[in-house]
Amino acid sequence: KFGCQACHQINLKGGYVGPALDKVGARLKQGWIFSWLKNPQAFKPESIEPNNNLTDEEAEALTAYLMTLK
């Protein structure tokens, strides 16, 4: 829905602009992922990660998915 794989790879499928998301659930904390998804520029103002203005529900769902990637 948000085109994440245009920039990010999972299992060698996707783009090359952003970091690969393989094992992201083992590397990052759930709360950090949620906060990053809600407002990436709050953490890194120069980030090219788009602020998709996710609802809490959307960010929670994406966070839950990313946490399964271990």
mmJSON file of the N, C-alpha and C atoms, coordinates in Angstrom:
{"data_MODEL":{"atom_site":{
"group_PDB":["ATOM","ATOM","ATOM","ATOM","ATOM","ATOM","ATOM","ATOM","ATOM","ATOM","ATOM","ATOM","ATOM","ATOM","ATOM","ATOM","ATOM","ATOM","ATOM","ATOM","ATOM","ATOM","ATOM","ATOM","ATOM","ATOM","ATOM","ATOM","ATOM","ATOM","ATOM","ATOM","ATOM","ATOM","ATOM","ATOM","ATOM","ATOM","ATOM","ATOM","ATOM","ATOM","ATOM","ATOM","ATOM","ATOM","ATOM","ATOM","ATOM","ATOM","ATOM","ATOM","ATOM","ATOM","ATOM","ATOM","ATOM","ATOM","ATOM","ATOM","ATOM","ATOM","ATOM","ATOM","ATOM","ATOM","ATOM","ATOM","ATOM","ATOM","ATOM","ATOM","ATOM","ATOM","ATOM","ATOM","ATOM","ATOM","ATOM","ATOM","ATOM","ATOM","ATOM","ATOM","ATOM","ATOM","ATOM","ATOM","ATOM","ATOM","ATOM","ATOM","ATOM","ATOM","ATOM","ATOM","ATOM","ATOM","ATOM","ATOM","ATOM","ATOM","ATOM","ATOM","ATOM","ATOM","ATOM","ATOM","ATOM","ATOM","ATOM","ATOM","ATOM","ATOM","ATOM","ATOM","ATOM","ATOM","ATOM","ATOM","ATOM","ATOM","ATOM","ATOM","ATOM","ATOM","ATOM","ATOM","ATOM","ATOM","ATOM","ATOM","ATOM","ATOM","ATOM","ATOM","ATOM","ATOM","ATOM","ATOM","ATOM","ATOM","ATOM","ATOM","ATOM","ATOM","ATOM","ATOM","ATOM","ATOM","ATOM","ATOM","ATOM","ATOM","ATOM","ATOM","ATOM","ATOM","ATOM","ATOM","ATOM","ATOM","ATOM","ATOM","ATOM","ATOM","ATOM","ATOM","ATOM","ATOM","ATOM","ATOM","ATOM","ATOM","ATOM","ATOM","ATOM","ATOM","ATOM","ATOM","ATOM","ATOM","ATOM","ATOM","ATOM","ATOM","ATOM","ATOM","ATOM","ATOM","ATOM","ATOM","ATOM","ATOM","ATOM","ATOM","ATOM","ATOM","ATOM","ATOM","ATOM","ATOM","ATOM","ATOM","ATOM","ATOM","ATOM","ATOM","ATOM","ATOM"],
"id":[1,2,3,4,5,6,7,8,9,10,11,12,13,14,15,16,17,18,19,20,21,22,23,24,25,26,27,28,29,30,31,32,33,34,35,36,37,38,39,40,41,42,43,44,45,46,47,48,49,50,51,52,53,54,55,56,57,58,59,60,61,62,63,64,65,66,67,68,69,70,71,72,73,74,75,76,77,78,79,80,81,82,83,84,85,86,87,88,89,90,91,92,93,94,95,96,97,98,99,100,101,102,103,104,105,106,107,108,109,110,111,112,113,114,115,116,117,118,119,120,121,122,123,124,125,126,127,128,129,130,131,132,133,134,135,136,137,138,139,140,141,142,143,144,145,146,147,148,149,150,151,152,153,154,155,156,157,158,159,160,161,162,163,164,165,166,167,168,169,170,171,172,173,174,175,176,177,178,179,180,181,182,183,184,185,186,187,188,189,190,191,192,193,194,195,196,197,198,199,200,201,202,203,204,205,206,207,208,209,210],
"type_symbol":["N","C","C","N","C","C","N","C","C","N","C","C","N","C","C","N","C","C","N","C","C","N","C","C","N","C","C","N","C","C","N","C","C","N","C","C","N","C","C","N","C","C","N","C","C","N","C","C","N","C","C","N","C","C","N","C","C","N","C","C","N","C","C","N","C","C","N","C","C","N","C","C","N","C","C","N","C","C","N","C","C","N","C","C","N","C","C","N","C","C","N","C","C","N","C","C","N","C","C","N","C","C","N","C","C","N","C","C","N","C","C","N","C","C","N","C","C","N","C","C","N","C","C","N","C","C","N","C","C","N","C","C","N","C","C","N","C","C","N","C","C","N","C","C","N","C","C","N","C","C","N","C","C","N","C","C","N","C","C","N","C","C","N","C","C","N","C","C","N","C","C","N","C","C","N","C","C","N","C","C","N","C","C","N","C","C","N","C","C","N","C","C","N","C","C","N","C","C","N","C","C","N","C","C","N","C","C","N","C","C"],
"label_atom_id":["N","CA","C","N","CA","C","N","CA","C","N","CA","C","N","CA","C","N","CA","C","N","CA","C","N","CA","C","N","CA","C","N","CA","C","N","CA","C","N","CA","C","N","CA","C","N","CA","C","N","CA","C","N","CA","C","N","CA","C","N","CA","C","N","CA","C","N","CA","C","N","CA","C","N","CA","C","N","CA","C","N","CA","C","N","CA","C","N","CA","C","N","CA","C","N","CA","C","N","CA","C","N","CA","C","N","CA","C","N","CA","C","N","CA","C","N","CA","C","N","CA","C","N","CA","C","N","CA","C","N","CA","C","N","CA","C","N","CA","C","N","CA","C","N","CA","C","N","CA","C","N","CA","C","N","CA","C","N","CA","C","N","CA","C","N","CA","C","N","CA","C","N","CA","C","N","CA","C","N","CA","C","N","CA","C","N","CA","C","N","CA","C","N","CA","C","N","CA","C","N","CA","C","N","CA","C","N","CA","C","N","CA","C","N","CA","C","N","CA","C","N","CA","C","N","CA","C","N","CA","C","N","CA","C","N","CA","C","N","CA","C","N","CA","C"],
"label_alt_id":[null,null,null,null,null,null,null,null,null,null,null,null,null,null,null,null,null,null,null,null,null,null,null,null,null,null,null,null,null,null,null,null,null,null,null,null,null,null,null,null,null,null,null,null,null,null,null,null,null,null,null,null,null,null,null,null,null,null,null,null,null,null,null,null,null,null,null,null,null,null,null,null,null,null,null,null,null,null,null,null,null,null,null,null,null,null,null,null,null,null,null,null,null,null,null,null,null,null,null,null,null,null,null,null,null,null,null,null,null,null,null,null,null,null,null,null,null,null,null,null,null,null,null,null,null,null,null,null,null,null,null,null,null,null,null,null,null,null,null,null,null,null,null,null,null,null,null,null,null,null,null,null,null,null,null,null,null,null,null,null,null,null,null,null,null,null,null,null,null,null,null,null,null,null,null,null,null,null,null,null,null,null,null,null,null,null,null,null,null,null,null,null,null,null,null,null,null,null,null,null,null,null,null,null,null,null,null,null,null,null],
"label_comp_id":["LYS","LYS","LYS","PHE","PHE","PHE","GLY","GLY","GLY","CYS","CYS","CYS","GLN","GLN","GLN","ALA","ALA","ALA","CYS","CYS","CYS","HIS","HIS","HIS","GLN","GLN","GLN","ILE","ILE","ILE","ASN","ASN","ASN","LEU","LEU","LEU","LYS","LYS","LYS","GLY","GLY","GLY","GLY","GLY","GLY","TYR","TYR","TYR","VAL","VAL","VAL","GLY","GLY","GLY","PRO","PRO","PRO","ALA","ALA","ALA","LEU","LEU","LEU","ASP","ASP","ASP","LYS","LYS","LYS","VAL","VAL","VAL","GLY","GLY","GLY","ALA","ALA","ALA","ARG","ARG","ARG","LEU","LEU","LEU","LYS","LYS","LYS","GLN","GLN","GLN","GLY","GLY","GLY","TRP","TRP","TRP","ILE","ILE","ILE","PHE","PHE","PHE","SER","SER","SER","TRP","TRP","TRP","LEU","LEU","LEU","LYS","LYS","LYS","ASN","ASN","ASN","PRO","PRO","PRO","GLN","GLN","GLN","ALA","ALA","ALA","PHE","PHE","PHE","LYS","LYS","LYS","PRO","PRO","PRO","GLU","GLU","GLU","SER","SER","SER","ILE","ILE","ILE","GLU","GLU","GLU","PRO","PRO","PRO","ASN","ASN","ASN","ASN","ASN","ASN","ASN","ASN","ASN","LEU","LEU","LEU","THR","THR","THR","ASP","ASP","ASP","GLU","GLU","GLU","GLU","GLU","GLU","ALA","ALA","ALA","GLU","GLU","GLU","ALA","ALA","ALA","LEU","LEU","LEU","THR","THR","THR","ALA","ALA","ALA","TYR","TYR","TYR","LEU","LEU","LEU","MET","MET","MET","THR","THR","THR","LEU","LEU","LEU","LYS","LYS","LYS"],
"label_asym_id":["A","A","A","A","A","A","A","A","A","A","A","A","A","A","A","A","A","A","A","A","A","A","A","A","A","A","A","A","A","A","A","A","A","A","A","A","A","A","A","A","A","A","A","A","A","A","A","A","A","A","A","A","A","A","A","A","A","A","A","A","A","A","A","A","A","A","A","A","A","A","A","A","A","A","A","A","A","A","A","A","A","A","A","A","A","A","A","A","A","A","A","A","A","A","A","A","A","A","A","A","A","A","A","A","A","A","A","A","A","A","A","A","A","A","A","A","A","A","A","A","A","A","A","A","A","A","A","A","A","A","A","A","A","A","A","A","A","A","A","A","A","A","A","A","A","A","A","A","A","A","A","A","A","A","A","A","A","A","A","A","A","A","A","A","A","A","A","A","A","A","A","A","A","A","A","A","A","A","A","A","A","A","A","A","A","A","A","A","A","A","A","A","A","A","A","A","A","A","A","A","A","A","A","A","A","A","A","A","A","A"],
"label_entity_id":["1","1","1","1","1","1","1","1","1","1","1","1","1","1","1","1","1","1","1","1","1","1","1","1","1","1","1","1","1","1","1","1","1","1","1","1","1","1","1","1","1","1","1","1","1","1","1","1","1","1","1","1","1","1","1","1","1","1","1","1","1","1","1","1","1","1","1","1","1","1","1","1","1","1","1","1","1","1","1","1","1","1","1","1","1","1","1","1","1","1","1","1","1","1","1","1","1","1","1","1","1","1","1","1","1","1","1","1","1","1","1","1","1","1","1","1","1","1","1","1","1","1","1","1","1","1","1","1","1","1","1","1","1","1","1","1","1","1","1","1","1","1","1","1","1","1","1","1","1","1","1","1","1","1","1","1","1","1","1","1","1","1","1","1","1","1","1","1","1","1","1","1","1","1","1","1","1","1","1","1","1","1","1","1","1","1","1","1","1","1","1","1","1","1","1","1","1","1","1","1","1","1","1","1","1","1","1","1","1","1"],
"label_seq_id":[1,1,1,2,2,2,3,3,3,4,4,4,5,5,5,6,6,6,7,7,7,8,8,8,9,9,9,10,10,10,11,11,11,12,12,12,13,13,13,14,14,14,15,15,15,16,16,16,17,17,17,18,18,18,19,19,19,20,20,20,21,21,21,22,22,22,23,23,23,24,24,24,25,25,25,26,26,26,27,27,27,28,28,28,29,29,29,30,30,30,31,31,31,32,32,32,33,33,33,34,34,34,35,35,35,36,36,36,37,37,37,38,38,38,39,39,39,40,40,40,41,41,41,42,42,42,43,43,43,44,44,44,45,45,45,46,46,46,47,47,47,48,48,48,49,49,49,50,50,50,51,51,51,52,52,52,53,53,53,54,54,54,55,55,55,56,56,56,57,57,57,58,58,58,59,59,59,60,60,60,61,61,61,62,62,62,63,63,63,64,64,64,65,65,65,66,66,66,67,67,67,68,68,68,69,69,69,70,70,70],
"pdbx_PDB_ins_code":[null,null,null,null,null,null,null,null,null,null,null,null,null,null,null,null,null,null,null,null,null,null,null,null,null,null,null,null,null,null,null,null,null,null,null,null,null,null,null,null,null,null,null,null,null,null,null,null,null,null,null,null,null,null,null,null,null,null,null,null,null,null,null,null,null,null,null,null,null,null,null,null,null,null,null,null,null,null,null,null,null,null,null,null,null,null,null,null,null,null,null,null,null,null,null,null,null,null,null,null,null,null,null,null,null,null,null,null,null,null,null,null,null,null,null,null,null,null,null,null,null,null,null,null,null,null,null,null,null,null,null,null,null,null,null,null,null,null,null,null,null,null,null,null,null,null,null,null,null,null,null,null,null,null,null,null,null,null,null,null,null,null,null,null,null,null,null,null,null,null,null,null,null,null,null,null,null,null,null,null,null,null,null,null,null,null,null,null,null,null,null,null,null,null,null,null,null,null,null,null,null,null,null,null,null,null,null,null,null,null],
"Cartn_x":[0.817,0.0,0.864,1.981,2.817,4.069,4.245,5.365,6.716,6.739,7.987,9.06,8.628,9.605,10.176,9.723,10.372,11.777,11.965,13.265,13.927,13.116,13.64,13.525,14.509,14.471,14.065,13.376,13.111,13.369,14.249,14.618,15.087,15.928,16.536,15.548,14.337,13.342,13.025,13.123,12.801,13.901,13.844,14.767,16.065,16.911,18.251,18.518,17.537,17.762,17.834,16.88,16.843,17.489,17.662,18.276,17.367,18.002,17.24,16.507,15.324,14.511,14.572,15.416,15.595,16.068,15.465,15.835,15.697,14.91,14.728,14.066,13.214,12.555,13.505,14.651,15.666,16.649,16.693,17.678,17.131,15.855,15.281,14.164,13.89,12.819,11.487,10.437,9.094,8.698,8.928,8.555,9.306,10.579,11.369,10.832,10.535,9.996,8.7,7.812,6.535,6.775,7.643,7.906,8.553,9.466,10.106,9.068,8.194,7.171,6.232,5.946,5.052,5.697,7.036,7.69,9.199,9.677,11.111,11.988,11.503,12.3,12.504,11.698,11.909,13.2,13.588,14.812,15.999,15.736,16.809,16.235,16.359,15.731,16.08,17.283,17.687,17.254,16.517,16.097,15.214,15.451,14.586,13.398,13.35,12.185,10.966,9.948,8.782,7.974,7.43,6.461,5.106,4.603,3.347,2.114,2.312,1.188,0.331,0.999,0.297,-0.584,-1.728,-2.536,-1.831,-2.222,-1.647,-1.9,-3.078,-3.426,-2.535,-2.278,-1.402,0.027,0.526,1.879,1.991,0.967,0.966,0.994,0.22,0.175,1.521,2.116,3.43,4.503,4.431,5.38,5.242,4.023,3.797,4.375,4.179,4.743,6.27,6.856,8.31,8.914,8.212,8.712,8.738,7.989,8.026,9.256,9.942,11.121,12.335,12.524,13.637,14.532],
"Cartn_y":[-1.199,0.0,1.269,1.235,2.427,2.357,1.275,1.162,0.968,0.345,0.17,-0.565,-1.545,-2.338,-1.595,-0.401,0.412,0.805,0.901,1.299,0.209,-0.631,-1.637,-3.04,-3.867,-5.276,-6.153,-7.234,-8.343,-9.596,-10.449,-11.677,-11.394,-10.379,-9.988,-9.485,-9.133,-8.569,-7.149,-6.218,-4.831,-3.903,-2.682,-1.647,-1.633,-0.666,-0.583,0.74,1.603,2.923,2.844,2.16,2.033,0.741,0.593,-0.625,-1.836,-3.001,-4.251,-4.457,-5.016,-5.216,-6.652,-7.478,-8.83,-8.762,-9.543,-9.653,-8.343,-7.412,-6.134,-6.342,-7.341,-7.617,-8.095,-8.621,-9.056,-7.923,-6.91,-5.831,-4.615,-4.321,-3.085,-3.379,-2.423,-2.559,-2.121,-2.77,-2.52,-1.051,-0.453,0.946,1.898,1.591,2.438,2.355,1.141,0.97,1.762,1.626,2.353,3.858,4.381,5.823,6.282,5.478,5.815,5.882,4.894,4.872,6.077,6.508,7.653,8.96,9.113,10.369,10.173,9.678,9.414,10.658,11.804,13.028,13.499,13.019,13.356,12.722,11.6,10.908,11.344,11.578,11.918,12.913,14.212,15.229,15.134,14.657,14.57,13.267,12.432,11.139,11.311,10.439,10.45,9.506,8.814,7.979,8.895,8.583,9.48,9.379,10.51,10.505,10.287,9.067,8.698,9.073,9.82,10.222,9.024,7.961,6.735,6.958,6.317,6.298,5.386,5.472,4.569,3.122,2.845,1.479,0.976,1.824,1.441,1.212,2.12,1.98,0.741,0.454,-0.754,-2.013,-2.03,-3.206,-3.409,-2.34,-2.451,-2.863,-2.319,-2.688,-4.153,-4.619,-6.038,-6.93,-6.557,-7.329,-7.324,-6.142,-6.038,-6.817,-6.875,-7.638,-9.131,-9.617,-11.041,-11.397,-10.39,-10.633,-10.81,-12.047,-12.351,-13.318],
"Cartn_z":[0.0,0.0,0.0,0.73,0.837,-0.025,-0.765,-1.687,-1.015,0.138,0.89,0.08,-0.712,-1.456,-2.661,-2.919,-3.949,-3.482,-2.174,-1.613,-0.774,-0.121,0.811,0.234,0.562,0.16,1.336,0.989,1.897,1.081,1.571,0.862,-0.572,-0.713,-1.99,-3.037,-2.613,-3.531,-3.093,-4.024,-3.731,-4.19,-3.702,-4.129,-3.354,-3.712,-3.138,-2.427,-2.327,-1.741,-0.216,0.389,1.842,2.299,3.6,4.12,3.924,3.805,3.728,5.049,4.963,6.16,6.687,6.073,6.581,8.038,8.882,10.304,11.075,10.56,11.254,12.619,12.733,14.007,15.082,14.695,15.651,15.965,15.102,15.266,15.995,15.793,16.335,17.323,18.173,19.16,18.559,19.003,18.487,18.606,19.753,19.964,19.042,18.789,17.899,16.477,16.014,14.662,14.51,15.474,15.431,15.328,16.187,16.198,14.895,14.358,13.084,11.972,11.928,10.881,10.985,12.179,12.369,11.917,12.156,11.801,11.698,10.553,10.398,10.593,10.173,10.256,11.7,12.63,14.042,14.545,13.959,14.344,13.498,12.226,11.28,10.271,10.565,9.718,8.232,7.904,6.498,5.83,6.537,5.991,4.76,3.775,2.591,2.764,3.904,4.222,4.256,3.47,3.461,4.751,5.142,6.236,5.562,5.695,5.032,5.835,6.922,7.776,8.144,8.586,8.959,10.175,10.168,11.378,12.382,13.639,14.638,14.257,13.733,13.347,12.207,11.218,10.108,10.595,11.434,11.963,12.854,13.624,14.467,13.611,12.537,11.657,10.965,10.449,9.803,10.817,12.016,13.059,13.409,13.552,13.874,12.777,11.526,10.423,10.478,10.613,10.633,11.796,12.907,14.058,13.796,12.801,12.468,11.641,11.119,10.275,11.172,11.603,12.525,11.935],
"occupancy":[1.0,1.0,1.0,1.0,1.0,1.0,1.0,1.0,1.0,1.0,1.0,1.0,1.0,1.0,1.0,1.0,1.0,1.0,1.0,1.0,1.0,1.0,1.0,1.0,1.0,1.0,1.0,1.0,1.0,1.0,1.0,1.0,1.0,1.0,1.0,1.0,1.0,1.0,1.0,1.0,1.0,1.0,1.0,1.0,1.0,1.0,1.0,1.0,1.0,1.0,1.0,1.0,1.0,1.0,1.0,1.0,1.0,1.0,1.0,1.0,1.0,1.0,1.0,1.0,1.0,1.0,1.0,1.0,1.0,1.0,1.0,1.0,1.0,1.0,1.0,1.0,1.0,1.0,1.0,1.0,1.0,1.0,1.0,1.0,1.0,1.0,1.0,1.0,1.0,1.0,1.0,1.0,1.0,1.0,1.0,1.0,1.0,1.0,1.0,1.0,1.0,1.0,1.0,1.0,1.0,1.0,1.0,1.0,1.0,1.0,1.0,1.0,1.0,1.0,1.0,1.0,1.0,1.0,1.0,1.0,1.0,1.0,1.0,1.0,1.0,1.0,1.0,1.0,1.0,1.0,1.0,1.0,1.0,1.0,1.0,1.0,1.0,1.0,1.0,1.0,1.0,1.0,1.0,1.0,1.0,1.0,1.0,1.0,1.0,1.0,1.0,1.0,1.0,1.0,1.0,1.0,1.0,1.0,1.0,1.0,1.0,1.0,1.0,1.0,1.0,1.0,1.0,1.0,1.0,1.0,1.0,1.0,1.0,1.0,1.0,1.0,1.0,1.0,1.0,1.0,1.0,1.0,1.0,1.0,1.0,1.0,1.0,1.0,1.0,1.0,1.0,1.0,1.0,1.0,1.0,1.0,1.0,1.0,1.0,1.0,1.0,1.0,1.0,1.0,1.0,1.0,1.0,1.0,1.0,1.0],
"B_iso_or_equiv":[0.0,0.0,0.0,0.0,0.0,0.0,0.0,0.0,0.0,0.0,0.0,0.0,0.0,0.0,0.0,0.0,0.0,0.0,0.0,0.0,0.0,0.0,0.0,0.0,0.0,0.0,0.0,0.0,0.0,0.0,0.0,0.0,0.0,0.0,0.0,0.0,0.0,0.0,0.0,0.0,0.0,0.0,0.0,0.0,0.0,0.0,0.0,0.0,0.0,0.0,0.0,0.0,0.0,0.0,0.0,0.0,0.0,0.0,0.0,0.0,0.0,0.0,0.0,0.0,0.0,0.0,0.0,0.0,0.0,0.0,0.0,0.0,0.0,0.0,0.0,0.0,0.0,0.0,0.0,0.0,0.0,0.0,0.0,0.0,0.0,0.0,0.0,0.0,0.0,0.0,0.0,0.0,0.0,0.0,0.0,0.0,0.0,0.0,0.0,0.0,0.0,0.0,0.0,0.0,0.0,0.0,0.0,0.0,0.0,0.0,0.0,0.0,0.0,0.0,0.0,0.0,0.0,0.0,0.0,0.0,0.0,0.0,0.0,0.0,0.0,0.0,0.0,0.0,0.0,0.0,0.0,0.0,0.0,0.0,0.0,0.0,0.0,0.0,0.0,0.0,0.0,0.0,0.0,0.0,0.0,0.0,0.0,0.0,0.0,0.0,0.0,0.0,0.0,0.0,0.0,0.0,0.0,0.0,0.0,0.0,0.0,0.0,0.0,0.0,0.0,0.0,0.0,0.0,0.0,0.0,0.0,0.0,0.0,0.0,0.0,0.0,0.0,0.0,0.0,0.0,0.0,0.0,0.0,0.0,0.0,0.0,0.0,0.0,0.0,0.0,0.0,0.0,0.0,0.0,0.0,0.0,0.0,0.0,0.0,0.0,0.0,0.0,0.0,0.0,0.0,0.0,0.0,0.0,0.0,0.0],
"pdbx_formal_charge":[null,null,null,null,null,null,null,null,null,null,null,null,null,null,null,null,null,null,null,null,null,null,null,null,null,null,null,null,null,null,null,null,null,null,null,null,null,null,null,null,null,null,null,null,null,null,null,null,null,null,null,null,null,null,null,null,null,null,null,null,null,null,null,null,null,null,null,null,null,null,null,null,null,null,null,null,null,null,null,null,null,null,null,null,null,null,null,null,null,null,null,null,null,null,null,null,null,null,null,null,null,null,null,null,null,null,null,null,null,null,null,null,null,null,null,null,null,null,null,null,null,null,null,null,null,null,null,null,null,null,null,null,null,null,null,null,null,null,null,null,null,null,null,null,null,null,null,null,null,null,null,null,null,null,null,null,null,null,null,null,null,null,null,null,null,null,null,null,null,null,null,null,null,null,null,null,null,null,null,null,null,null,null,null,null,null,null,null,null,null,null,null,null,null,null,null,null,null,null,null,null,null,null,null,null,null,null,null,null,null],
"auth_seq_id":[1,1,1,2,2,2,3,3,3,4,4,4,5,5,5,6,6,6,7,7,7,8,8,8,9,9,9,10,10,10,11,11,11,12,12,12,13,13,13,14,14,14,15,15,15,16,16,16,17,17,17,18,18,18,19,19,19,20,20,20,21,21,21,22,22,22,23,23,23,24,24,24,25,25,25,26,26,26,27,27,27,28,28,28,29,29,29,30,30,30,31,31,31,32,32,32,33,33,33,34,34,34,35,35,35,36,36,36,37,37,37,38,38,38,39,39,39,40,40,40,41,41,41,42,42,42,43,43,43,44,44,44,45,45,45,46,46,46,47,47,47,48,48,48,49,49,49,50,50,50,51,51,51,52,52,52,53,53,53,54,54,54,55,55,55,56,56,56,57,57,57,58,58,58,59,59,59,60,60,60,61,61,61,62,62,62,63,63,63,64,64,64,65,65,65,66,66,66,67,67,67,68,68,68,69,69,69,70,70,70],
"auth_comp_id":["LYS","LYS","LYS","PHE","PHE","PHE","GLY","GLY","GLY","CYS","CYS","CYS","GLN","GLN","GLN","ALA","ALA","ALA","CYS","CYS","CYS","HIS","HIS","HIS","GLN","GLN","GLN","ILE","ILE","ILE","ASN","ASN","ASN","LEU","LEU","LEU","LYS","LYS","LYS","GLY","GLY","GLY","GLY","GLY","GLY","TYR","TYR","TYR","VAL","VAL","VAL","GLY","GLY","GLY","PRO","PRO","PRO","ALA","ALA","ALA","LEU","LEU","LEU","ASP","ASP","ASP","LYS","LYS","LYS","VAL","VAL","VAL","GLY","GLY","GLY","ALA","ALA","ALA","ARG","ARG","ARG","LEU","LEU","LEU","LYS","LYS","LYS","GLN","GLN","GLN","GLY","GLY","GLY","TRP","TRP","TRP","ILE","ILE","ILE","PHE","PHE","PHE","SER","SER","SER","TRP","TRP","TRP","LEU","LEU","LEU","LYS","LYS","LYS","ASN","ASN","ASN","PRO","PRO","PRO","GLN","GLN","GLN","ALA","ALA","ALA","PHE","PHE","PHE","LYS","LYS","LYS","PRO","PRO","PRO","GLU","GLU","GLU","SER","SER","SER","ILE","ILE","ILE","GLU","GLU","GLU","PRO","PRO","PRO","ASN","ASN","ASN","ASN","ASN","ASN","ASN","ASN","ASN","LEU","LEU","LEU","THR","THR","THR","ASP","ASP","ASP","GLU","GLU","GLU","GLU","GLU","GLU","ALA","ALA","ALA","GLU","GLU","GLU","ALA","ALA","ALA","LEU","LEU","LEU","THR","THR","THR","ALA","ALA","ALA","TYR","TYR","TYR","LEU","LEU","LEU","MET","MET","MET","THR","THR","THR","LEU","LEU","LEU","LYS","LYS","LYS"],
"auth_asym_id":["A","A","A","A","A","A","A","A","A","A","A","A","A","A","A","A","A","A","A","A","A","A","A","A","A","A","A","A","A","A","A","A","A","A","A","A","A","A","A","A","A","A","A","A","A","A","A","A","A","A","A","A","A","A","A","A","A","A","A","A","A","A","A","A","A","A","A","A","A","A","A","A","A","A","A","A","A","A","A","A","A","A","A","A","A","A","A","A","A","A","A","A","A","A","A","A","A","A","A","A","A","A","A","A","A","A","A","A","A","A","A","A","A","A","A","A","A","A","A","A","A","A","A","A","A","A","A","A","A","A","A","A","A","A","A","A","A","A","A","A","A","A","A","A","A","A","A","A","A","A","A","A","A","A","A","A","A","A","A","A","A","A","A","A","A","A","A","A","A","A","A","A","A","A","A","A","A","A","A","A","A","A","A","A","A","A","A","A","A","A","A","A","A","A","A","A","A","A","A","A","A","A","A","A","A","A","A","A","A","A"],
"auth_atom_id":["N","CA","C","N","CA","C","N","CA","C","N","CA","C","N","CA","C","N","CA","C","N","CA","C","N","CA","C","N","CA","C","N","CA","C","N","CA","C","N","CA","C","N","CA","C","N","CA","C","N","CA","C","N","CA","C","N","CA","C","N","CA","C","N","CA","C","N","CA","C","N","CA","C","N","CA","C","N","CA","C","N","CA","C","N","CA","C","N","CA","C","N","CA","C","N","CA","C","N","CA","C","N","CA","C","N","CA","C","N","CA","C","N","CA","C","N","CA","C","N","CA","C","N","CA","C","N","CA","C","N","CA","C","N","CA","C","N","CA","C","N","CA","C","N","CA","C","N","CA","C","N","CA","C","N","CA","C","N","CA","C","N","CA","C","N","CA","C","N","CA","C","N","CA","C","N","CA","C","N","CA","C","N","CA","C","N","CA","C","N","CA","C","N","CA","C","N","CA","C","N","CA","C","N","CA","C","N","CA","C","N","CA","C","N","CA","C","N","CA","C","N","CA","C","N","CA","C","N","CA","C","N","CA","C","N","CA","C","N","CA","C","N","CA","C"],
"pdbx_PDB_model_num":[1,1,1,1,1,1,1,1,1,1,1,1,1,1,1,1,1,1,1,1,1,1,1,1,1,1,1,1,1,1,1,1,1,1,1,1,1,1,1,1,1,1,1,1,1,1,1,1,1,1,1,1,1,1,1,1,1,1,1,1,1,1,1,1,1,1,1,1,1,1,1,1,1,1,1,1,1,1,1,1,1,1,1,1,1,1,1,1,1,1,1,1,1,1,1,1,1,1,1,1,1,1,1,1,1,1,1,1,1,1,1,1,1,1,1,1,1,1,1,1,1,1,1,1,1,1,1,1,1,1,1,1,1,1,1,1,1,1,1,1,1,1,1,1,1,1,1,1,1,1,1,1,1,1,1,1,1,1,1,1,1,1,1,1,1,1,1,1,1,1,1,1,1,1,1,1,1,1,1,1,1,1,1,1,1,1,1,1,1,1,1,1,1,1,1,1,1,1,1,1,1,1,1,1,1,1,1,1,1,1]
}}}
